[in-house]
Amino acid sequence: LVKRYFELSTKCLDEIKETRNVIEEFGKLDTDFERVCYFLKQLRMHSEAREAVKPNEVQKVKEELARCNGKSDKLSKLFLTRSKHAKALMGVQFGLHYTTLAVFYAKSLKSKSVAFANRAIFLYEIGLIDEAIADARKAIEGPLSRINAAKICVCLGNCYKHRGRMPEATTAFSKALQVLENTDPDFTDYIKIQAIDQLREIDQLDWNDLTYSCSKCRFSKPKLSELKKALWNENFERDTKEDNTSCKLLASNGTLALKNTKSNRGWTLEVTKHVKPGEVLAIEKCYATSFSSRWTSQCYSCHQLCHNLIPCKHCPMVGFCCKKCAHDAVKRDFRRKRCINKHVYDCKGILPCILLDEYASWSGFNSIIGCDGTTQLACACISNTDPSRLLDYICSVGDYQGGRGHQAFAGEKYVREVPPQKIDASDYSSVGFLTTCSEKKPTEHLLQSTIASIFLTYCLYIGGYPMEWCNIDLYTPPSSENRPKCIPASWVAACILYHVLSADINAFNMDLAVGQSQSVFSNNIVNIGSMLFSTISLINHSCNPSAFLTMSKQGFGCLFASKALSPGSEIFLQYAGNNYDNSKERRQTFLRSFHFECDCEACINDWTYDKDDYERIICPECETSFPSNLDVCSFCSSGSGKERYQKLLNEDFEELTRCLLERDINSETYITATNVLTQAQSLIEQPSNTIKVATKMLIWLMMNKYGNWVSQPWR
């Protein structure tokens, strides 16, 4: 399907090029809707494109996708074979990945039972006991050969034994022996011996001294309720001079306010009170997410880590951590309390067609730079939105009456002159307020994104998203006087184009700290996808940031201050990298993908860090800085600055480092980290290695408490 569409698109472009300059014409278009209409008109001149949207042809495409991208017992068997080789050659995590794929692809009841049985044994071998019990129960319910049934009964018995559930373990081992009655001893004796030995061991156990093993896998369980309580119960006084009541930020308690910089930085956020390092500024649930690859250990609905995912009933692409998530994901209820991504319109073989992040190569346009899963993220923004509310927002009716419309139709400059009344993580109008910087992007980028957006619209149409291709005027822009009953496909395409362009520059990495220890400090940070926020995505970049973002469970982002801020101070995040570790040239090269040049303090002053350089101490008496190799201030001869500096490094800093290295972390550790960073920022002039390390320590602590991390000893 993807190949046929882009071949037709290439043909359309070639036809235009015969008589006109495509890039020149396309570059003159102002809005996303105009761009969509320009190419859609050319596309619909071909009978193949007109026929593709008719009901009979759509049904054929659905059946073809379900057949090509659907479940397959043959593929499930191949993945089981691959899992054994992957475990031996590449490691346990790859073996588990392919075993889960075998579960996803299993179609018949027999194949499902075999796949669950194999995964249960695999999970037991690496110490995931509870997960193995759940899979073993599913396997026993299906038709298994006598040998496989006996194996899974022994596995289940071992799991129960590890959990101290001896009556159930005895039943499982006894059932294994019962299943193997009258079987060939050459093939089954080793299983019988295992079951008999385990039953004998259970009989001989001393129940008074019995200890039970725990699962080897540990993952973060952040108490966001504590963080929300700290955020919403805090009393403070706003600076009335900077009070901004025109737009309410529901992700914050009033600590943050929307600010129009009236410059190329556009709308951003500022603080309304004095803020200390480590203070929580906002807690926000993302509007949409996308995974960077076939992750088989993350729930597609709530993104909870899970090693025994329940496969989707209708496609082999995603899995869920529990039945509730599986139910919520396919339910057409858009009040997303737990569910992050809906799996309504991208199911039954459609999701692989939506993953178009490599589409830059199809026609020689290789200048596209986007985040992982850009196209999936754009589709999720639409599929996570109630179609009727999307139509209301586009036409400025209903709850959006009196609004300025959608940027895809009215243009960014006009719509973003006035902010919405509130920035709500669950409301489409908030994610529709983000900038796209389309005027700074190459025309080739806009053209290719437009072509891709029309295809993505067709994918959602196949998936059942309510829109109209026929018997409607596709080329008339929306108005509040004439709201259609069903949204035209061209309008949906324009909205998707807007989100493709927006996701490029507004999405954040969805990070997971993975390692062997039960702490985030020694783990590797892995990017598992992208997240789009309504409020947090408004924050601008600085190489010397004033805040940091921690990704937490269920799609929440927690924003913390990384330095002391006064009322009216703008909030800055660092989009990537480690402060000024890299040269200014390298930082600017990376930031060009966001279509701006950084003019922060670090870039203007060309901050660089050299371990051999002396830090500069700020004298408490005269506020003049002097190098740390001197004992007194070179201006007023005061030694108080050097004394405080040595105490900070030799006492406070060392104590904090000891706590982190020895994992001796409690509530006092977080207070100490905040105090150390506050003292360092008031005593030492930037750039400073001490401030950099103290900031990293605070970030690690917050991520350890509220972030996403997992310990897997088998890695």
C-alpha positions as CSV (number, residue, x, y, z in Angstrom):
1,L,0.0,0.0,0.0
2,V,2.8,2.4,0.9
3,K,4.7,1.6,-2.2
4,R,1.7,2.0,-4.5
5,Y,0.8,5.4,-3.0
6,F,4.3,6.9,-3.2
7,E,4.7,5.6,-6.8
8,L,1.5,7.4,-7.7
9,S,2.7,10.5,-5.8
10,T,6.0,10.5,-7.8
11,K,4.0,10.2,-11.0
12,C,1.9,13.2,-10.0
13,L,5.0,15.3,-9.2
14,D,6.6,14.4,-12.6
15,E,3.4,15.5,-14.4
16,I,3.5,18.9,-12.6
17,K,7.2,19.3,-13.4
18,E,6.5,19.0,-17.1
19,T,4.8,22.3,-17.2
20,R,5.4,24.1,-13.9
21,N,8.0,24.6,-11.2
22,V,6.6,22.5,-8.3
23,I,8.9,23.9,-5.6
24,E,8.3,27.5,-6.6
25,E,4.5,27.1,-6.7
26,F,4.4,25.2,-3.5
27,G,6.6,27.7,-1.7
28,K,4.0,30.4,-2.2
29,L,1.3,28.5,-0.3
30,D,0.7,29.9,3.2
31,T,-1.3,27.3,5.2
32,D,-1.3,23.6,5.6
33,F,-4.8,23.4,4.1
34,E,-3.6,25.1,1.0
35,R,-0.7,22.7,0.7
36,V,-3.0,19.7,1.1
37,C,-5.4,21.0,-1.5
38,Y,-2.6,21.7,-4.0
39,F,-1.4,18.1,-4.1
40,L,-4.8,16.5,-3.5
41,K,-6.2,18.1,-6.7
42,Q,-3.3,16.7,-8.7
43,L,-3.7,13.3,-7.0
44,R,-7.4,13.0,-7.7
45,M,-6.9,13.5,-11.4
46,H,-5.9,9.9,-11.5
47,S,-8.6,7.3,-11.5
48,E,-6.6,5.0,-9.2
49,A,-6.7,7.7,-6.4
50,R,-10.5,8.3,-7.0
51,E,-11.3,4.6,-6.9
52,A,-9.2,4.0,-3.7
53,V,-11.6,5.9,-1.5
54,K,-14.8,4.1,-2.7
55,P,-16.3,1.6,-0.1
56,N,-15.6,-1.5,-2.1
57,E,-12.0,-0.7,-2.7
58,V,-11.5,0.4,1.0
59,Q,-12.8,-3.0,2.0
60,K,-10.4,-4.8,-0.3
61,V,-7.5,-2.8,1.2
62,K,-8.6,-3.6,4.7
63,E,-8.6,-7.3,3.9
64,E,-5.2,-7.0,2.2
65,L,-3.7,-5.3,5.2
66,A,-5.2,-7.8,7.6
67,R,-3.7,-10.6,5.5
68,C,-0.2,-9.0,5.0
69,N,0.3,-7.4,8.4
70,G,-2.0,-9.7,10.5
71,K,-1.3,-12.6,12.8
72,S,0.3,-15.7,11.4
73,D,1.0,-19.1,13.1
74,K,3.9,-19.6,10.7
75,L,5.6,-16.3,11.8
76,S,4.9,-17.1,15.4
77,K,6.8,-20.4,15.0
78,L,9.7,-18.7,13.3
79,F,9.9,-16.1,16.1
80,L,10.1,-19.0,18.7
81,T,13.0,-20.5,16.8
82,R,14.6,-17.1,16.5
83,S,14.3,-16.5,20.2
84,K,16.4,-19.5,21.1
85,H,19.2,-18.3,18.8
86,A,18.9,-14.7,19.9
87,K,19.2,-15.7,23.6
88,A,22.4,-17.6,22.9
89,L,24.0,-15.0,20.5
90,M,22.7,-11.6,21.6
91,G,21.5,-12.0,25.2
92,V,18.4,-12.6,27.3
93,Q,16.6,-9.4,26.4
94,F,16.6,-10.2,22.7
95,G,15.4,-13.7,23.3
96,L,12.5,-12.4,25.4
97,H,11.8,-9.9,22.6
98,Y,11.3,-12.6,20.0
99,T,9.4,-14.8,22.4
100,T,6.9,-12.0,22.9
101,L,6.7,-11.5,19.2
102,A,5.8,-15.1,18.9
103,V,2.9,-14.5,21.4
104,F,1.8,-11.4,19.4
105,Y,1.7,-13.3,16.0
106,A,0.1,-16.5,17.3
107,K,-3.3,-16.8,15.5
108,S,-4.8,-20.3,16.3
109,L,-5.5,-21.4,19.9
110,K,-2.9,-24.1,19.6
111,S,-0.2,-21.6,18.5
112,K,-1.2,-19.2,21.3
113,S,-0.8,-22.0,23.9
114,V,2.6,-23.0,22.6
115,A,3.8,-19.3,22.5
116,F,2.6,-18.6,26.0
117,A,4.1,-21.9,27.2
118,N,7.5,-21.0,25.8
119,R,7.4,-17.5,27.2
120,A,6.4,-18.8,30.6
121,I,9.4,-21.1,30.7
122,F,11.6,-18.2,29.5
123,L,10.3,-15.8,32.1
124,Y,10.8,-18.5,34.9
125,E,14.4,-19.0,33.8
126,I,15.3,-15.3,34.2
127,G,13.5,-15.0,37.5
128,L,10.2,-13.3,36.6
129,I,8.0,-15.6,38.6
130,D,4.7,-13.8,38.7
131,E,4.8,-13.1,35.0
132,A,5.7,-16.8,34.3
133,I,2.6,-17.9,36.4
134,A,0.3,-15.7,34.4
135,D,1.6,-17.0,31.0
136,A,1.6,-20.6,32.2
137,R,-2.1,-20.4,33.2
138,K,-2.9,-19.1,29.7
139,A,-0.9,-21.9,28.1
140,I,-2.7,-24.7,30.1
141,E,-6.1,-23.4,28.9
142,G,-5.3,-24.3,25.3
143,P,-4.6,-27.5,23.4
144,L,-1.0,-28.6,24.0
145,S,0.8,-31.8,23.3
146,R,1.2,-34.1,26.3
147,I,4.9,-33.3,26.5
148,N,4.4,-29.6,26.3
149,A,1.5,-29.7,28.8
150,A,3.7,-31.6,31.2
151,K,6.6,-29.1,30.7
152,I,4.4,-26.2,31.5
153,C,2.9,-27.9,34.5
154,V,6.4,-28.4,35.9
155,C,7.2,-24.8,35.2
156,L,4.0,-23.6,36.9
157,G,4.8,-25.9,39.9
158,N,8.3,-24.4,40.2
159,C,6.8,-20.9,40.1
160,Y,4.3,-21.7,42.8
161,K,7.1,-23.3,44.9
162,H,9.2,-20.1,44.6
163,R,6.2,-18.1,45.8
164,G,5.6,-20.5,48.8
165,R,2.3,-21.7,47.4
166,M,2.9,-25.3,48.1
167,P,-0.6,-26.8,47.7
168,E,-0.8,-25.3,44.2
169,A,2.7,-26.4,43.4
170,T,1.9,-30.0,44.5
171,T,-1.2,-29.9,42.3
172,A,0.8,-28.7,39.3
173,F,3.5,-31.4,39.7
174,S,0.9,-34.1,40.2
175,K,-0.9,-33.0,37.0
176,A,2.4,-33.2,35.1
177,L,2.8,-36.9,36.2
178,Q,-0.9,-37.5,35.3
179,V,-0.5,-36.1,31.8
180,L,2.6,-38.3,31.1
181,E,0.9,-41.6,32.0
182,N,1.2,-44.2,29.3
183,T,3.8,-42.2,27.3
184,D,7.1,-43.3,25.8
185,P,9.6,-43.1,28.7
186,D,12.5,-42.3,26.3
187,F,10.9,-38.9,25.7
188,T,9.2,-38.2,29.0
189,D,11.3,-39.7,31.8
190,Y,13.3,-36.5,32.3
191,I,10.1,-34.6,32.9
192,K,8.7,-37.2,35.3
193,I,12.0,-37.2,37.3
194,Q,11.8,-33.4,37.7
195,A,8.2,-33.6,38.9
196,I,8.8,-36.4,41.3
197,D,11.9,-34.7,42.7
198,Q,10.0,-31.5,43.3
199,L,7.1,-33.3,45.1
200,R,9.6,-35.2,47.3
201,E,11.4,-31.9,48.1
202,I,8.0,-30.3,49.1
203,D,7.2,-33.1,51.4
204,Q,10.6,-32.7,53.2
205,L,10.4,-28.9,53.5
206,D,10.5,-27.3,57.0
207,W,7.6,-24.9,56.8
208,N,8.8,-22.9,59.8
209,D,12.1,-21.9,58.2
210,L,10.7,-21.4,54.7
211,T,11.8,-18.3,52.7
212,Y,10.4,-17.2,49.4
213,S,12.2,-15.7,46.4
214,C,11.3,-12.4,44.9
215,S,11.2,-11.5,41.2
216,K,14.6,-10.4,39.9
217,C,13.1,-7.5,37.9
218,R,12.6,-4.2,39.6
219,F,11.1,-1.1,38.1
220,S,10.3,2.4,39.4
221,K,6.9,3.0,41.0
222,P,7.0,6.7,41.4
223,K,4.4,8.2,43.9
224,L,3.1,10.9,41.7
225,S,0.4,11.5,44.2
226,E,3.0,12.9,46.6
227,L,4.4,15.1,43.9
228,K,0.9,16.4,43.0
229,K,0.2,17.0,46.7
230,A,3.4,19.1,47.0
231,L,2.5,21.0,43.9
232,W,-1.1,21.8,44.6
233,N,-1.0,22.3,48.4
234,E,1.8,24.8,48.4
235,N,0.8,28.3,49.4
236,F,2.5,31.2,47.7
237,E,2.1,34.9,46.7
238,R,2.2,35.8,43.1
239,D,4.0,38.9,41.8
240,T,1.0,41.0,40.9
241,K,3.0,43.1,38.4
242,E,3.6,40.0,36.3
243,D,0.2,38.3,37.0
244,N,-1.1,36.7,33.9
245,T,-4.7,35.5,34.2
246,S,-5.6,35.4,30.5
247,C,-4.6,31.7,30.2
248,K,-4.8,29.2,32.9
249,L,-2.1,26.4,32.9
250,L,-3.8,23.3,34.4
251,A,-0.5,21.5,34.7
252,S,0.7,24.0,37.3
253,N,-0.6,25.4,40.5
254,G,0.1,29.0,39.4
255,T,3.8,28.8,39.7
256,L,4.0,29.1,35.9
257,A,2.3,31.5,33.6
258,L,2.1,31.9,29.8
259,K,4.4,34.6,28.5
260,N,4.6,36.2,25.0
261,T,8.2,37.1,24.4
262,K,7.2,39.2,21.4
263,S,10.3,37.9,19.6
264,N,11.3,34.9,17.5
265,R,11.0,32.8,20.7
266,G,7.2,33.2,20.6
267,W,5.1,32.0,23.5
268,T,6.8,30.4,26.5
269,L,6.5,30.0,30.3
270,E,7.7,32.1,33.2
271,V,7.6,31.7,37.0
272,T,5.3,33.8,39.1
273,K,7.1,33.5,42.4
274,H,10.5,32.8,43.9
275,V,11.6,29.3,43.1
276,K,14.3,27.1,44.6
277,P,16.3,24.3,42.8
278,G,14.5,21.0,43.0
279,E,11.1,22.7,43.3
280,V,8.3,21.1,41.2
281,L,6.9,23.5,38.6
282,A,4.5,21.3,36.6
283,I,3.1,17.8,36.3
284,E,1.5,17.1,32.9
285,K,0.3,14.1,31.0
286,C,1.3,13.9,27.4
287,Y,-1.3,14.2,24.7
288,A,0.2,11.6,22.4
289,T,3.2,9.3,22.2
290,S,5.0,7.1,19.7
291,F,7.4,4.2,20.1
292,S,10.7,4.3,18.2
293,S,10.7,0.6,17.4
294,R,8.8,-2.7,18.1
295,W,9.0,-2.5,21.9
296,T,7.7,-5.7,23.4
297,S,8.0,-4.7,27.0
298,Q,5.8,-1.5,27.1
299,C,2.1,-1.4,27.3
300,Y,0.7,0.4,24.3
301,S,-2.0,2.0,26.3
302,C,-0.4,3.2,29.6
303,H,3.3,2.6,28.7
304,Q,3.8,0.6,31.9
305,L,6.8,-1.7,31.8
306,C,5.6,-5.3,31.4
307,H,7.4,-8.5,30.3
308,N,4.3,-10.6,29.7
309,L,2.2,-8.3,27.6
310,I,-1.3,-9.4,26.5
311,P,-1.4,-9.3,22.7
312,C,-3.9,-7.3,20.8
313,K,-6.8,-9.5,19.6
314,H,-6.8,-8.1,16.1
315,C,-3.2,-7.3,15.2
316,P,0.4,-8.5,16.1
317,M,1.8,-5.0,16.5
318,V,1.1,-4.0,20.1
319,G,0.4,-5.5,23.6
320,F,-1.1,-4.4,26.9
321,C,-0.2,-4.9,30.5
322,C,-3.7,-5.8,31.7
323,K,-7.2,-6.5,30.4
324,K,-8.3,-3.0,31.5
325,C,-5.7,-1.3,29.3
326,A,-6.6,-3.6,26.4
327,H,-10.3,-2.7,26.8
328,D,-9.6,1.1,27.3
329,A,-7.4,1.3,24.2
330,V,-10.0,0.0,21.8
331,K,-13.0,1.8,23.5
332,R,-14.1,4.9,21.7
333,D,-14.2,6.9,24.9
334,F,-11.8,9.8,24.6
335,R,-11.8,10.7,28.3
336,R,-8.3,9.3,28.7
337,K,-7.8,8.9,32.5
338,R,-5.4,6.0,32.2
339,C,-5.1,5.3,28.5
340,I,-2.5,7.4,26.6
341,N,-2.7,6.1,23.1
342,K,-5.9,4.7,21.6
343,H,-5.7,1.6,19.4
344,V,-8.9,2.1,17.5
345,Y,-8.0,3.5,14.1
346,D,-4.4,2.0,13.7
347,C,-5.4,-1.7,14.4
348,K,-5.8,-4.6,11.9
349,G,-2.6,-4.1,10.0
350,I,-2.7,-0.3,9.7
351,L,-0.1,0.6,12.2
352,P,2.9,-0.5,10.0
353,C,1.7,1.7,7.2
354,I,1.6,4.7,9.6
355,L,5.3,4.4,10.6
356,L,6.7,6.5,7.8
357,D,9.8,8.0,9.4
358,E,12.0,6.8,6.6
359,Y,9.8,8.2,3.9
360,A,12.4,10.8,3.1
361,S,14.1,8.5,0.7
362,W,11.2,7.7,-1.6
363,S,11.7,10.7,-4.0
364,G,15.1,12.0,-3.3
365,F,14.0,14.5,-0.5
366,N,16.6,13.6,2.1
367,S,16.5,16.8,4.1
368,I,13.7,15.7,6.5
369,I,14.8,15.8,10.1
370,G,12.2,14.6,12.6
371,C,11.9,12.9,15.9
372,D,11.4,9.1,16.2
373,G,7.9,8.2,15.3
374,T,6.9,11.6,13.9
375,T,4.2,10.2,11.7
376,Q,2.8,8.0,14.4
377,L,2.8,10.9,16.8
378,A,0.9,13.0,14.3
379,C,-1.7,10.3,13.8
380,A,-2.0,9.8,17.5
381,C,-2.9,13.5,18.0
382,I,-5.9,12.9,15.7
383,S,-6.9,9.4,16.8
384,N,-6.8,10.4,20.5
385,T,-9.2,13.2,19.8
386,D,-13.0,12.9,19.7
387,P,-13.9,13.6,16.0
388,S,-16.8,15.8,16.9
389,R,-14.6,18.0,19.2
390,L,-12.0,18.2,16.5
391,L,-14.6,19.5,14.1
392,D,-15.9,22.0,16.7
393,Y,-12.4,23.3,17.1
394,I,-11.7,23.6,13.4
395,C,-15.0,25.5,12.9
396,S,-14.8,27.5,16.1
397,V,-18.2,26.3,17.4
398,G,-19.5,24.6,20.5
399,D,-17.0,24.9,23.4
400,Y,-14.6,26.7,21.0
401,Q,-17.0,29.4,19.9
402,G,-15.3,32.7,19.4
403,G,-12.0,31.1,18.9
404,R,-9.6,31.8,16.1
405,G,-9.7,28.4,14.5
406,H,-7.0,25.9,13.7
407,Q,-3.5,26.9,12.6
408,A,-3.7,24.5,9.7
409,F,-6.4,26.7,8.1
410,A,-6.1,30.2,9.6
411,G,-2.3,30.3,9.9
412,E,0.1,30.3,12.8
413,K,0.5,34.1,13.0
414,Y,-3.2,34.8,13.3
415,V,-4.2,31.9,15.7
416,R,-1.2,32.4,18.1
417,E,-1.8,36.1,18.5
418,V,-4.2,35.2,21.3
419,P,-3.7,32.2,23.6
420,P,-6.5,29.8,24.5
421,Q,-8.4,30.4,27.8
422,K,-6.6,27.4,29.3
423,I,-3.8,25.0,28.5
424,D,-5.3,21.6,29.3
425,A,-3.3,18.4,28.6
426,S,-6.6,16.6,27.7
427,D,-7.9,19.3,25.4
428,Y,-7.1,19.3,21.7
429,S,-7.0,23.1,21.5
430,S,-3.9,23.1,23.7
431,V,-1.8,20.8,21.6
432,G,-3.1,22.8,18.6
433,F,-1.5,25.9,20.0
434,L,2.0,24.6,19.5
435,T,4.2,26.3,16.9
436,T,5.4,24.5,13.7
437,C,8.0,27.0,12.4
438,S,6.8,26.1,8.9
439,E,8.1,29.4,7.5
440,K,11.6,28.3,8.4
441,K,11.4,24.8,6.9
442,P,12.6,24.0,3.3
443,T,9.9,23.8,0.7
444,E,11.0,20.3,-0.1
445,H,10.3,19.4,3.6
446,L,6.8,20.9,3.4
447,L,6.0,19.2,0.1
448,Q,7.1,15.7,1.3
449,S,5.3,16.1,4.6
450,T,2.1,17.1,2.8
451,I,2.3,14.0,0.5
452,A,2.8,11.8,3.6
453,S,0.0,13.5,5.5
454,I,-2.5,12.7,2.8
455,F,-1.4,9.1,2.9
456,L,-1.7,9.0,6.7
457,T,-5.3,10.4,6.4
458,Y,-6.1,7.6,4.1
459,C,-4.7,5.1,6.6
460,L,-7.0,6.5,9.3
461,Y,-9.9,6.4,6.9
462,I,-9.3,2.7,6.3
463,G,-9.1,2.2,10.1
464,G,-12.6,3.7,10.4
465,Y,-11.9,7.3,11.4
466,P,-15.1,9.2,10.5
467,M,-14.4,11.4,7.5
468,E,-15.8,12.1,4.0
469,W,-13.9,11.7,0.8
470,C,-16.8,11.6,-1.7
471,N,-19.9,13.7,-2.1
472,I,-18.4,16.7,-0.3
473,D,-16.4,19.8,-1.3
474,L,-12.8,19.0,-0.2
475,Y,-11.4,22.3,-1.1
476,T,-13.6,24.8,0.8
477,P,-12.0,26.0,4.1
478,P,-14.0,25.7,7.4
479,S,-16.2,28.4,8.8
480,S,-18.3,28.8,11.9
481,E,-21.4,29.4,9.8
482,N,-21.3,26.0,8.0
483,R,-20.2,23.1,10.2
484,P,-20.5,19.9,8.3
485,K,-21.9,16.7,9.9
486,C,-18.8,14.8,8.9
487,I,-15.3,16.2,8.6
488,P,-13.9,16.4,5.0
489,A,-10.8,14.2,4.5
490,S,-8.8,17.3,3.3
491,W,-9.4,18.9,6.7
492,V,-8.1,15.8,8.5
493,A,-5.0,15.8,6.2
494,A,-4.4,19.5,7.0
495,C,-4.5,18.8,10.7
496,I,-2.2,15.8,10.4
497,L,0.2,17.9,8.3
498,Y,0.2,20.5,11.1
499,H,1.1,17.8,13.7
500,V,3.8,16.3,11.5
501,L,5.5,19.7,11.4
502,S,4.8,20.4,15.0
503,A,6.1,17.1,16.3
504,D,9.4,17.7,14.6
505,I,10.3,20.5,17.0
506,N,8.0,20.0,20.0
507,A,8.3,16.3,20.9
508,F,10.5,15.1,23.8
509,N,12.3,11.8,24.1
510,M,10.5,9.1,26.2
511,D,13.5,7.9,28.2
512,L,13.9,4.7,30.3
513,A,16.9,4.1,32.5
514,V,17.8,0.4,32.1
515,G,20.5,-1.5,33.9
516,Q,21.4,-4.4,36.2
517,S,21.3,-2.5,39.5
518,Q,18.2,-1.4,41.4
519,S,19.0,2.3,41.0
520,V,19.0,4.8,38.2
521,F,22.5,6.0,38.9
522,S,24.4,3.3,37.1
523,N,21.8,2.6,34.4
524,N,21.9,3.4,30.7
525,I,19.3,5.9,29.4
526,V,17.4,4.4,26.5
527,N,15.1,6.3,24.2
528,I,12.0,4.2,23.7
529,G,9.8,6.8,21.9
530,S,8.6,10.4,21.8
531,M,6.0,12.3,23.8
532,L,4.1,15.5,23.0
533,F,3.0,17.8,25.8
534,S,0.7,20.8,25.6
535,T,2.3,23.0,28.3
536,I,5.9,21.7,28.6
537,S,6.4,21.7,24.9
538,L,6.0,25.5,25.0
539,I,9.3,25.9,26.9
540,N,12.3,27.2,24.9
541,H,15.9,25.9,24.8
542,S,19.0,27.1,26.6
543,C,22.4,25.5,26.9
544,N,22.3,26.9,30.4
545,P,18.8,25.7,31.4
546,S,16.8,26.7,34.5
547,A,14.7,23.5,34.6
548,F,14.8,19.8,33.8
549,L,12.1,17.3,32.8
550,T,11.8,13.8,34.2
551,M,9.6,11.3,32.3
552,S,7.4,9.4,34.8
553,K,4.9,6.5,34.5
554,Q,1.7,6.6,32.4
555,G,3.0,9.3,30.2
556,F,3.5,12.0,32.8
557,G,6.2,14.6,32.6
558,C,7.5,16.2,35.8
559,L,9.1,19.6,35.5
560,F,11.6,20.7,38.2
561,A,13.6,23.9,38.7
562,S,17.4,23.5,38.4
563,K,18.3,26.9,39.7
564,A,16.9,29.7,41.9
565,L,14.5,31.8,39.9
566,S,12.8,35.1,40.7
567,P,9.2,36.1,39.6
568,G,9.1,36.9,35.9
569,S,12.0,34.7,35.0
570,E,11.6,32.6,31.8
571,I,11.8,28.9,32.0
572,F,14.4,27.1,29.8
573,L,15.0,23.5,29.1
574,Q,18.0,21.9,27.3
575,Y,16.7,20.0,24.3
576,A,19.7,17.6,24.2
577,G,23.3,17.3,25.3
578,N,25.1,18.0,28.6
579,N,25.3,21.8,29.1
580,Y,28.4,23.2,27.6
581,D,30.4,19.9,27.4
582,N,30.2,20.3,23.6
583,S,31.6,23.2,21.7
584,K,29.3,26.1,20.6
585,E,29.6,25.0,17.0
586,R,28.5,21.4,17.8
587,R,25.5,22.7,19.8
588,Q,24.4,25.1,17.1
589,T,24.7,22.4,14.4
590,F,22.3,20.2,16.4
591,L,19.9,23.0,17.2
592,R,19.5,23.9,13.5
593,S,17.1,21.0,13.2
594,F,14.8,23.1,15.5
595,H,15.2,26.1,13.1
596,F,16.9,28.6,15.4
597,E,20.3,29.7,16.6
598,C,20.7,29.7,20.4
599,D,21.6,33.1,21.9
600,C,21.7,32.0,25.5
601,E,24.4,33.2,27.9
602,A,26.5,30.1,27.3
603,C,26.6,30.6,23.6
604,I,27.0,34.4,23.6
605,N,30.0,34.1,26.0
606,D,31.2,30.9,24.3
607,W,31.3,28.8,27.5
608,T,33.6,25.9,27.4
609,Y,34.7,23.6,30.1
610,D,38.2,22.4,30.8
611,K,39.0,20.2,33.7
612,D,42.4,22.0,34.2
613,D,40.8,25.4,34.5
614,Y,40.3,26.9,37.9
615,E,36.7,27.8,38.9
616,R,36.0,31.4,39.8
617,I,34.6,32.1,43.3
618,I,32.2,34.9,43.9
619,C,33.3,36.9,46.9
620,P,30.4,37.2,49.5
621,E,31.8,40.6,50.6
622,C,32.3,42.5,47.4
623,E,30.7,40.1,44.8
624,T,33.8,40.2,42.7
625,S,35.0,36.8,41.3
626,F,38.5,35.4,41.7
627,P,40.1,32.1,40.7
628,S,39.8,29.2,43.2
629,N,43.6,28.7,43.4
630,L,43.8,32.0,45.5
631,D,43.2,32.0,49.2
632,V,41.6,35.5,49.4
633,C,39.6,37.8,47.1
634,S,42.0,39.7,44.8
635,F,39.8,42.8,45.2
636,C,38.9,43.1,48.9
637,S,41.3,40.4,50.4
638,S,38.4,38.6,52.1
639,G,38.9,34.9,52.7
640,S,35.3,34.0,53.5
641,G,34.6,33.0,49.9
642,K,37.4,30.5,49.7
643,E,36.4,29.1,53.1
644,R,32.8,28.6,52.0
645,Y,34.1,27.1,48.7
646,Q,36.3,24.5,50.5
647,K,33.5,23.6,53.0
648,L,31.2,23.1,50.1
649,L,33.6,20.8,48.3
650,N,35.2,18.9,51.2
651,E,32.1,18.5,53.4
652,D,28.7,19.0,51.8
653,F,29.7,17.8,48.3
654,E,31.5,14.7,49.6
655,E,28.7,13.8,51.9
656,L,26.2,14.0,49.0
657,T,28.5,11.9,46.8
658,R,28.8,9.3,49.5
659,C,25.1,9.0,49.8
660,L,24.7,8.4,46.1
661,L,27.5,5.9,45.8
662,E,26.4,3.9,48.8
663,R,22.7,4.2,47.8
664,D,22.0,5.7,51.2
665,I,19.1,7.8,50.0
666,N,16.3,9.2,52.1
667,S,14.3,12.4,52.4
668,E,17.2,14.3,53.8
669,T,19.3,13.4,50.7
670,Y,17.0,15.4,48.5
671,I,17.2,18.4,50.8
672,T,21.0,18.1,50.9
673,A,21.2,18.0,47.1
674,T,19.0,21.1,46.8
675,N,21.1,23.0,49.4
676,V,24.4,22.0,47.7
677,L,23.2,23.2,44.3
678,T,21.9,26.4,45.7
679,Q,25.1,27.2,47.5
680,A,27.2,26.3,44.5
681,Q,25.2,28.6,42.2
682,S,25.4,31.5,44.6
683,L,29.2,31.0,45.3
684,I,30.7,29.9,41.9
685,E,30.7,31.7,38.6
686,Q,29.6,29.9,35.5
687,P,30.9,27.9,33.7
688,S,31.6,25.5,36.6
689,N,32.2,21.8,36.9
690,T,31.0,21.9,40.5
691,I,27.6,23.3,39.5
692,K,27.3,20.9,36.6
693,V,27.9,17.9,38.8
694,A,25.6,19.2,41.5
695,T,22.9,19.7,38.9
696,K,23.4,16.1,37.6
697,M,23.1,14.7,41.1
698,L,19.8,16.5,41.7
699,I,18.5,15.3,38.4
700,W,19.5,11.7,39.2
701,L,17.8,11.9,42.5
702,M,14.6,13.1,41.0
703,M,14.7,10.5,38.3
704,N,15.3,7.8,40.9
705,K,12.2,8.9,42.8
706,Y,9.8,10.0,40.1
707,G,11.3,8.8,36.7
708,N,11.2,5.7,34.6
709,W,13.9,3.1,35.4
710,V,14.1,-0.7,35.5
711,S,16.7,-3.1,36.9
712,Q,17.2,-6.3,34.9
713,P,20.0,-8.5,36.4
714,W,20.0,-10.7,33.3
715,R,21.1,-8.0,31.0
